[in-house]
Amino acid sequence: METTVIKTFNDSFEANLALAKLAENGISAVLEHDTVMINPGNINNQFIQLKVMNYDVEKAVLVLDMVEME
């Protein structure tokens, strides 16, 4: 089954809140972590992708939009 990234976070707390909100609404989702290291300057950015099944994309986006409006 195919998944789609619906949102990218820099903060694991926010990513996990979104994951929990989707679960409350019956939507299965996963978090995938990517770390980007850039030298010089020692920039270390973590990008956390929130992924859902393709058939849940529209519903998941609506749920997250409603959360942002609160």
C-alpha positions in Angstrom: 0.0 0.0 0.0 1.2 3.5 -0.8 1.6 6.3 1.6 1.8 10.1 1.2 3.6 12.7 3.2 0.9 15.1 4.4 3.1 17.3 6.7 6.7 17.8 7.7 7.7 18.9 11.2 11.0 20.1 12.8 9.7 19.3 16.3 9.0 15.8 17.5 6.5 17.0 20.1 4.3 18.7 17.4 4.7 15.6 15.1 3.5 13.3 17.9 0.5 15.6 18.7 -0.6 15.4 15.0 -0.1 11.6 15.0 -2.3 11.3 18.1 -5.0 13.5 16.7 -5.1 11.4 13.5 -5.3 8.2 15.6 -8.2 9.8 17.6 -10.0 10.2 14.3 -9.4 6.6 13.2 -6.6 7.4 10.8 -3.5 5.3 10.8 -0.3 7.3 10.3 3.5 6.9 10.8 6.3 9.3 11.5 9.5 9.0 9.5 12.6 10.8 10.6 15.3 12.3 8.4 18.3 14.2 9.7 20.2 16.6 7.5 23.7 17.6 8.5 25.3 20.6 6.8 28.9 21.6 7.3 30.5 24.0 8.0 28.5 25.6 10.7 27.4 22.3 12.1 23.8 22.7 11.2 21.9 19.6 12.2 18.2 19.7 11.2 15.7 17.0 11.9 12.8 16.6 9.6 9.9 14.4 10.6 7.5 13.4 8.0 3.9 12.5 8.8 2.7 9.8 6.4 -0.8 8.4 5.9 -2.2 5.8 3.5 -3.2 7.3 0.1 -6.9 6.6 0.7 -6.8 8.7 4.0 -5.0 11.8 2.7 -8.1 14.0 2.3 -9.6 13.1 5.7 -6.2 13.5 7.4 -5.6 16.9 5.9 -9.1 18.0 7.1 -8.4 16.7 10.6 -5.1 18.6 10.8 -6.6 21.7 9.4 -9.3 21.7 12.1 -6.6 21.3 14.8 -4.7 24.3 13.5 -7.9 26.4 13.6 -8.4 25.6 17.4 
